[in-house]
Amino acid sequence: MAEHDAHNPARPPTAQPPADALEVAPGVHVTPSALRFQFARSGGPGGQNVNKLNTKAELWVPLTAITGLSDRAAARLRRLAGRRLTQAGELHLTAETERTQEGNRSAVMERLRHLLLQALHEPKPRRKTKPSRASKQRRLDAKKRRSQVKSRRRGGDL
């Protein structure tokens, strides 16, 4: 497996992650001690429990604690994070879609995983293309035909 990773620019060979590290995406690890969770009251309309339960989950992860990303993938992660990246270099994600703390905790971890998967995906480089000579000729012929149709509509004596 190390041989395969050595040839893949998206996933460079790295040192073994710590034993307690969580694999949040394929080949990407974070130690649980680096994850900082906080729970707060969710916003929006609700029922009787809306002002009593702290179900909204917030997660802060320092980018330096995420291991297994290449330099290019880390740069893509910074770009994808946008406003979710704090001044301190932490990724700040929230979830308040579920009705329980555990549900929102799972949702915020899934958002982190999704963001990391997007960062790992190497975009395909764009190759410039040029129209062929035949396609240029077809386009010009179509323009000529259309021009003749319109000129015949005008009539001769205006």
N, C-alpha and C positions, 0 to 999 in steps of 0.2 A: 504494500500500500504506500509506503514511503517513496518508492520509485515513481509511482503514478503521481503523487503530490509534487514531486520535484519538477515535473514537466508541466504542471498546471499553474499558470501565472496568477489565477484567482485565489489559489490556496497554497501559499508557500509552506515548506516544511517548518514546523515550529517545535519547540521543546514540549515535552509531555505536560499537559495541564495538571494542576493540583488534583489530588485524589477526590476532594470534595466538590470540584467544579461542576457546574451544571452545563450541559450541552444545550444551548438555546437555538442553535441552527447547526446544520451539518458542518462539523469541524470548528465551530465557534463556541467558546466556553466563557463562562463568567463564574467567579466564586460567589457563593451565597452571601458571604459577608460584605461584598461590594454592592449588593442590591439593597436599596433603602426604600421601604414601603411606608406609606402614611395613609390613613383613612380619614375621610371627612364626610360631611353631609352632602348628599347629591342635590343638585339644583333641579328646577323644573317642577311641574305639578306632581302631586302624589296623593297618597291616602292618609290614613291616620298616623302612619309611622314616618312621614316625610321629615318631620322636625326632631325625631328621636334617635334615628339610627345612622351611624357613620358607615355608609356602604360604598361611597366613592373611593376608588383605589388610585393612589398616585405612586409612581415608581421613579426613582432617580438612579441612574447607572453611570458611573464615570467612564468615559470612552477609553481611558487607559486600562480599565479593568477587563475590557473585552479582548480576549486573546483568540488568535486564529484567523485574523483578517489581514489580507495583504495591504500594502500601502495604498494601492489604487482603490481597493474595496473600502478602506477606512475613509478615504477622501470622498467616495460616493456616499458613504453613511453620513458624513458631515453635511454634504449637500442635501441629501434626502431629509435629514432631521430638521433643517430650517430653523424655525422659531422654537422648536422643542429642545434645542441645544442651549444650555445655560451659559452664562459668562464663565462659570467655574469649569466648563468642559464636561458637564454631565448631561445625559440624555434624560429628559423629563417627559414621561408618558402618563396619561390618565385614562380611566375607564369608569363610567357610571351607568352602563347599559343594563347591568344585572341588578337583581334585588338583594343579593347577599354580598358580603365582603369577599367570600371565597370565589364567587362567580366573577366579581370584578377583578380580583387578583389574577385569576386565570385569563381573563380577557386582556389585561394589561401585559401579561407575559406573552400572550399570543400576538399582540401588537408589536412587541419588541422582536419576537421571532420573525414576523412578517417584514419588518423594517430591515432586519439583518439579511434576510433572504433576498430582498431587493438590492441591497448593497453588494451582496456576493455575485449577483448576476452581471456578467461582463457584457456590456452592450456590443452588438455586432457593428464593426466599423462600416461606415457608409462608403460605397464605391461609386465614383462618378460614372455616369453612363452618357452616351451620345446617341442621338437618333441616327438610324441607319440611312443610307442614301435612298433606299427604296421607300422608307416611311416618309422621308422629306418629299419625295416625288408624289406619293399618294396624297399627302396633305395639300400640295400645290395644285394637283389635278382636281381635288374636291373643291378647292377655293375657286378654280376657274369655272367648274360646272355651276357652282352656286351663283357666281357672278353672271354667267350667261342666262340662267333662269331669271334672275332679277332684271337684267337688261331687257329681256324679251317682254317682261311684264310692263315696262315703262312705255313701250310703244315708240313709234318713230316721230310723230308730229305733235309736240307739246309746245 
